[in-house]
């Protein structure tokens, strides 16, 4: 299980706990030609699979001062990037070659209405021919950085 590491505070830094720096990264890469609603929808779908595939990314449940229980969430930030269709295809190949947990969303999924048809649409196409509009990847920070080379932070 990967754990956060503390980074020592630099000179002149405010006192208090050191910032938490995770040795893993959760990242979403979106194709840069998507409509705003598509970007949100694709991001939500992509990250939903990571908790099941990598349960260590999910923290403890939340509770407010009234003892109302809430669902747990990821224990670390999700970084969102964008890039061209070619950037996405290249990143996908890199993620697969590194055997990193990866979720994909293809253009065909905008036309399906259920999980069964979504899975069938992806299954019908070879990995190097997928019309990717988004992907999520999780793994060691340096490996994810290499996968995302050429992508830029989402504005």
C-alpha positions in Angstrom: 0.0 0.0 0.0 1.4 3.4 -0.9 1.5 6.0 1.7 1.9 9.8 1.7 5.3 11.1 2.6 6.0 14.3 4.5 8.1 16.9 2.8 10.2 19.0 5.2 9.3 22.6 5.3 11.7 25.0 3.7 13.4 28.0 5.2 10.9 30.7 6.0 7.9 28.3 5.7 5.1 28.7 8.2 5.3 26.5 11.2 2.9 23.5 11.5 2.6 20.1 9.9 4.6 19.5 6.8 2.7 19.3 3.6 1.7 15.8 2.5 3.2 14.6 -0.7 1.9 11.3 -2.1 4.2 8.9 -3.9 1.3 8.0 -6.2 -0.7 10.1 -8.7 -4.3 9.9 -9.9 -4.6 11.6 -13.2 -7.3 12.0 -15.9 -6.4 12.9 -19.4 -9.2 14.4 -21.6 -9.2 15.1 -25.3 -9.1 18.8 -25.9 -12.1 18.9 -28.3 -14.8 17.8 -25.8 -17.7 20.0 -24.8 -17.7 21.2 -21.2 -20.5 18.7 -20.2 -18.6 15.9 -21.8 -15.4 16.7 -19.9 -17.3 16.5 -16.6 -19.2 13.3 -17.5 -16.1 11.5 -18.8 -14.1 12.5 -15.8 -16.7 11.2 -13.4 -17.0 7.9 -15.2 -13.2 7.4 -15.5 -12.4 7.9 -11.8 -15.2 5.7 -10.7 -13.3 2.6 -11.5 -10.1 3.5 -9.6 -11.5 2.8 -6.2 -12.5 -0.7 -7.1 -9.2 -1.5 -8.9 -6.9 0.3 -6.3 -8.8 0.3 -3.0 -5.8 2.0 -1.3 -6.8 5.3 -3.0 -10.0 5.5 -1.0 -9.8 7.2 2.4 -12.0 6.7 5.4 -15.7 7.8 5.5 -16.5 11.3 6.5 -18.7 12.5 9.4 -19.9 16.0 10.3 -20.2 17.5 13.8 -23.8 16.1 13.9 -22.5 12.6 13.4 -24.1 12.4 9.9 -22.1 9.9 7.9 -20.8 10.5 4.4 -19.2 8.3 1.8 -15.4 8.0 1.7 -13.5 9.8 -1.2 -10.1 9.5 -2.7 -7.4 10.2 -0.2 -5.4 12.3 -2.6 -6.1 14.9 -5.4 -7.2 13.9 -8.9 -5.2 15.9 -11.4 -7.0 16.6 -14.7 -5.0 17.1 -18.0 -6.0 17.7 -21.6 -4.4 17.0 -24.9 -4.9 16.2 -28.5 -6.2 12.9 -29.9 -2.6 11.9 -30.6 -1.5 12.8 -27.1 -4.2 10.6 -25.7 -3.3 7.7 -28.0 0.3 8.0 -27.0 -0.4 8.2 -23.3 -2.7 5.2 -23.5 0.1 3.1 -25.1 2.5 4.3 -22.4 0.1 3.4 -19.6 -0.5 -0.1 -21.0 3.2 -0.7 -21.5 3.8 0.2 -17.8 0.9 -2.0 -16.7 -0.7 0.9 -14.8 -4.3 0.7 -13.7 -6.1 2.5 -16.5 -9.7 3.4 -17.3 -10.8 4.4 -20.8 -13.7 6.3 -22.3 -14.2 6.1 -26.0 -16.3 8.3 -28.3 -18.8 5.5 -28.8 -19.8 5.6 -25.2 -21.6 8.9 -25.7 -24.1 6.9 -27.8 -24.7 4.0 -25.4 -27.1 4.1 -22.4 -25.9 1.4 -20.1 -22.9 -0.4 -18.7 -23.4 -3.6 -20.8 -23.4 -1.6 -24.1 -20.5 0.5 -22.9 -18.4 -2.6 -22.3 -19.4 -4.2 -25.6 -18.4 -1.0 -27.5 -14.9 -1.0 -26.0 -14.6 -4.8 -26.4 -15.3 -4.5 -30.2 -12.2 -2.4 -30.9 -8.5 -3.3 -30.6 -6.6 -1.3 -28.0 -4.5 0.6 -30.6 -7.7 1.5 -32.5 -9.8 2.9 -29.7 -11.3 6.4 -30.4 -10.3 7.7 -26.9 -11.8 10.8 -25.5 -10.5 10.3 -22.0 -8.5 8.0 -19.8 -7.6 7.8 -16.1 -4.4 6.3 -14.8 -3.1 5.6 -11.3 0.4 4.6 -10.2 3.7 5.8 -9.0 4.0 9.5 -9.5 7.1 9.3 -11.8 5.5 6.6 -14.0 2.2 8.6 -14.4 4.3 11.7 -15.2 6.0 9.8 -18.0 2.6 8.6 -19.3 1.3 12.1 -19.4 4.3 13.7 -21.1 3.0 16.1 -23.7 -0.3 16.7 -22.0 -1.1 20.0 -20.2 -3.1 20.8 -17.1 -6.8 21.3 -17.8 -7.6 25.0 -17.6 
